[in-house]
Amino acid sequence: MLAQLSIDVIHVVPAAVPPLRAQPSAAPEHRLRMVELALKGRENVVVDGRELERAGTSYTVLTLESIHEERPGSRLVLILGRDAFDSLPKWHRFEDLRALADIAVVNRPGFDDPGRLPGWLAGETPATAVDPLAPPGRIIAVDMPPRDISATALRRALAGHGRVEDMLPPAVLSYIREHHLYE
């Protein structure tokens, strides 16, 4: 995806207090550690704990503003699954997101093609790549093979002691079992 979007680094940012869904059952420090284990050894991928360190609700717009302060002049690309993208109008200060970053939309099982935009973007045509010369705010359709797995289904399988070995990296599954998460 780095090459496809012409970006140098991906920040994976676990939310501390998600505003549009229930509070996660695993404590923030456990979720951060699981992300670190899952992404260990991946070049150009940074596990970014800034939302866990910041008090209050985890708003993406605040995170993008924070990254802009650290890396002035950087081109930011917010990568979202199609399911999250479709709910964007419900997000805190969602209209400000496009002033801060391009938005890459990745297809997800059960959701429309990332290239077909929802009604609130009527008249726009999605791009297929980042254009460093264009102003931020472009919608970029990223077509990649979707994995038919959801966090909800995974947590349900873990709680019911279902088979999850093919859904998680071994280090993450070992951590979950060691700390009795999602039981």
C-alpha positions, 0 to 999 in steps of 0.5 A: 500500500505504501507504493500504491499511495506513494507514501513514506510511512504509515502511522497505525493509531489505536483509539483510546476512547472511540466516539462512535462505538462502545469502549473497547473491552481490552484496556488501551495498553493491551490494545497498543501492545497487540498492535505492536506485536502484529506489526513488529518488523514491518518497515515504514510502519509506525505504531503511534500511541498519541491517542492513548496519551491524549486525554478525552475522546479520540478524534481523528482530526486532532490526531491529523493536526498533531501530526501536521504540527510535528511534520509541517509540510508533509502530505498526509493520507488517512486510510479508511475501510469503506465501512468507516468512510461511509460514516464520515459525516458523523465524525467530529469536525469531519469537514476539516479532515479533507483540509488536512489529508487525502482520504484513501478508501479501501474496500471491505467485505459487504460494502460498496466498491471504494470507487463508488462514492456516497451521496454526500460526495455527489459530483466527485470522482475518486482518484487512484493515486496521491497527487503531491501537487494537488491540494489535500482532500482528494478521495483515493479509491484503493482496490485490494483483496478484502479479508472477510474478517471483522474485529467484532467477529474475531472478539466473538470467536475469542470469547467463545473459544473458537478457532482464530489461529488463521486470523491473528499473528501467533504473537498476538494470539499468545498475548491475548491468551496470556492476559485473558483478553476477550474471554 
